[in-house]
């Protein structure tokens, strides 16, 4: 699967992976607004055998297929935890 990776200027080591180049439509507005300026970093072909330094490849592939994006966070919080917190704050 082809993947497009963008550096988020707001926090060091924070990246967003997109299934389609420059297509941020699937990223919830609440999350997108926390990214700061996004700068294209690289294009990468991902396979189940790809080794990533900080991310589980299967999680990245699943998120790209299901949501169209994956966020590599600098800390221990997962995107699922962030999404749950955003959903809870809307109720």
C-alpha positions in Angstrom: 0.0 0.0 0.0 1.3 3.4 -1.0 1.5 5.8 2.0 2.2 9.6 2.2 3.8 10.8 5.4 3.7 14.3 6.7 5.6 15.9 9.6 3.4 17.9 12.1 5.2 21.0 13.2 3.3 21.3 16.5 5.1 18.5 18.2 8.4 16.8 17.5 8.1 13.1 16.3 4.4 13.6 15.4 3.6 12.4 11.9 0.4 11.7 10.0 0.3 8.9 7.4 -2.2 9.3 4.6 -3.6 6.7 2.2 -3.9 9.3 -0.5 -1.5 12.2 -1.1 -2.7 15.5 0.3 -6.1 14.1 1.2 -6.9 15.2 4.7 -10.7 14.9 4.3 -10.9 11.7 6.5 -9.0 13.3 9.4 -11.6 14.6 11.9 -11.5 18.4 12.2 -10.8 18.2 15.9 -7.7 16.2 15.3 -6.5 18.1 12.2 -6.6 21.4 14.1 -4.1 20.0 16.7 -1.5 19.0 14.1 -0.1 22.5 13.4 1.4 22.9 10.0 1.8 19.7 8.1 4.8 19.3 5.8 5.3 16.5 3.3 8.1 14.2 4.5 8.1 11.1 2.3 6.2 8.6 0.2 6.6 5.0 1.3 5.3 1.6 0.1 4.0 -0.3 3.1 3.6 -4.1 3.3 3.0 -6.4 6.2 6.8 -7.0 6.2 7.8 -3.3 6.4 9.7 -2.3 9.5 8.8 1.0 11.1 10.9 2.6 13.8 8.0 3.5 16.2 4.8 2.1 14.8 3.3 -1.4 14.5 3.0 -1.9 10.7 -0.3 -3.9 11.0 -1.9 -1.0 13.0 -0.8 1.5 10.4 -2.1 -0.6 7.5 -5.4 -1.2 9.3 -5.8 2.5 10.1 -5.0 3.6 6.5 -7.5 1.1 5.1 -10.3 1.8 7.6 -9.8 5.6 8.2 -7.6 6.8 5.4 -5.0 8.1 7.9 -2.8 7.1 10.8 -1.2 9.4 13.3 2.2 8.7 14.9 2.1 10.4 18.3 5.2 11.5 20.2 3.9 10.0 23.5 2.1 6.9 24.6 -1.5 7.9 23.8 -3.0 6.1 20.9 -5.2 7.7 18.2 -8.1 5.5 19.5 -7.8 7.1 22.9 -7.8 10.5 21.4 -10.9 9.7 19.3 -12.7 8.3 22.3 -11.9 11.5 24.3 -13.2 13.7 21.5 -16.4 11.6 21.2 -17.0 11.7 24.9 -16.6 15.5 24.9 -19.3 15.9 22.3 -21.9 14.1 24.5 
